[in-house]
Amino acid sequence: MRSSYNGGAMGGRAAGTGGSGKSAAPVDKEVDYAQYFCTYSFLYHQKDMLSDRVRMDAYFNAVFENKHHFAGKTVLDVGTGSGILAIWSAQAGAKKVYAVEATTMADHARALVKANNL
């Protein structure tokens, strides 16, 4: 597997019916969502994820070895964090990329997008 990632976002969970027609599992009301969003808003946490070479190589390769799936498409990156996957999607040829972030990391992601002339 080829890797050209030079260093330095993501976390989350999704639930759905999976096409089975059955309703999704109930939301665990004991989960501390404030803590979840607070944690992901810190740069040090994003840095830890961006420094995870195995994770980032896998993401990089998944995007750039499959540019044909991105070319001319619209991408929605929910929980964009640093914005790296949104940036790579644009660099891989996506026509439009929507990067959604609920924490203050949105400001940092916006700065990275601007720094990459996207």
VMD Tcl script that draws the C-alpha trace (Angstrom):
set ca {
  {0.00 0.00 0.00}
  {1.31 3.43 -0.95}
  {1.44 6.27 1.56}
  {2.36 9.89 0.98}
  {0.82 11.43 4.08}
  {3.26 13.83 5.77}
  {1.63 14.16 9.18}
  {-1.15 16.02 10.38}
  {-9.29 13.93 12.49}
  {-12.14 12.08 13.43}
  {-14.47 10.47 15.89}
  {-18.09 9.66 16.13}
  {-20.87 7.12 16.10}
  {-23.85 6.63 13.87}
  {-27.03 4.65 14.34}
  {-29.73 3.80 11.86}
  {-32.01 1.10 10.60}
  {-29.41 -0.41 8.30}
  {-32.17 -0.96 5.77}
  {-33.84 -3.57 7.97}
  {-36.92 -1.45 8.55}
  {-36.45 -1.77 12.30}
  {-35.99 1.38 14.35}
  {-32.55 2.36 15.59}
  {-31.39 1.54 19.09}
  {-32.42 4.15 21.65}
  {-29.94 6.89 22.51}
  {-28.02 6.20 25.73}
  {-29.09 9.08 27.95}
  {-26.18 8.39 30.32}
  {-23.63 9.48 27.70}
  {-22.03 12.80 28.53}
  {-22.27 14.58 25.17}
  {-20.91 17.81 26.64}
  {-17.71 15.97 27.58}
  {-17.54 14.40 24.11}
  {-17.80 17.72 22.32}
  {-15.49 19.44 24.80}
  {-12.75 16.83 24.25}
  {-12.85 17.06 20.46}
  {-12.62 20.85 20.59}
  {-9.05 20.80 21.94}
  {-6.14 21.07 19.53}
  {-4.12 18.53 21.53}
  {-6.78 15.89 20.91}
  {-6.82 16.64 17.19}
  {-3.00 16.53 17.18}
  {-3.08 13.07 18.77}
  {-5.37 11.80 16.02}
  {-3.42 13.54 13.25}
  {-0.18 12.05 14.62}
  {-1.57 8.51 14.45}
  {0.33 7.40 11.36}
  {-1.65 4.19 10.81}
  {-4.96 6.04 10.98}
  {-3.88 8.91 8.75}
  {-2.15 6.68 6.18}
  {-5.35 4.65 5.91}
  {-7.46 7.79 5.39}
  {-4.99 9.28 2.92}
  {-4.79 6.09 0.87}
  {-8.55 5.60 0.95}
  {-9.07 9.06 -0.54}
  {-6.22 9.37 -3.02}
  {-6.29 5.79 -4.30}
  {-9.98 6.31 -5.08}
  {-9.98 9.76 -6.67}
  {-12.41 8.50 -9.30}
  {-15.06 8.22 -6.56}
  {-14.51 11.86 -5.53}
  {-14.19 13.50 -8.95}
  {-17.08 15.89 -9.52}
  {-18.99 14.67 -6.45}
  {-20.38 16.47 -3.41}
  {-18.91 15.37 -0.07}
  {-20.40 15.88 3.40}
  {-17.86 15.55 6.23}
  {-19.83 15.53 9.48}
  {-17.60 16.00 12.51}
  {-14.78 17.36 10.38}
  {-12.52 18.21 13.34}
  {-9.36 19.67 11.83}
  {-10.90 19.46 8.37}
  {-8.21 17.19 6.96}
  {-10.63 14.74 5.33}
  {-12.63 17.58 3.82}
  {-9.42 19.13 2.49}
  {-8.27 15.83 1.02}
  {-11.70 15.30 -0.54}
  {-11.39 18.65 -2.32}
  {-7.82 17.88 -3.38}
  {-9.02 14.53 -4.73}
  {-11.42 16.33 -7.06}
  {-14.71 16.73 -5.21}
  {-16.78 19.46 -6.84}
  {-18.15 20.71 -3.52}
  {-17.29 19.80 0.07}
  {-19.39 20.60 3.11}
  {-17.41 20.30 6.36}
  {-19.59 20.35 9.47}
  {-18.13 20.77 12.97}
  {-20.05 21.40 16.21}
  {-17.05 22.47 18.30}
  {-14.67 25.42 18.22}
  {-12.44 23.29 15.98}
  {-14.55 24.76 13.17}
  {-12.46 27.94 13.42}
  {-9.23 25.97 13.04}
  {-10.65 23.91 10.18}
  {-11.71 27.12 8.41}
  {-8.16 28.49 8.78}
  {-6.68 25.28 7.33}
  {-9.05 25.40 4.38}
  {-8.02 29.00 3.71}
  {-4.31 28.16 4.09}
  {-4.76 25.43 1.47}
  {-6.45 27.88 -0.95}
  {-9.67 25.89 -0.99}
}
mol new
graphics top color blue
foreach p $ca { graphics top sphere $p radius 0.5 }
foreach p [lrange $ca 0 end-1] q [lrange $ca 1 end] { graphics top cylinder $p $q radius 0.2 }
display resetview
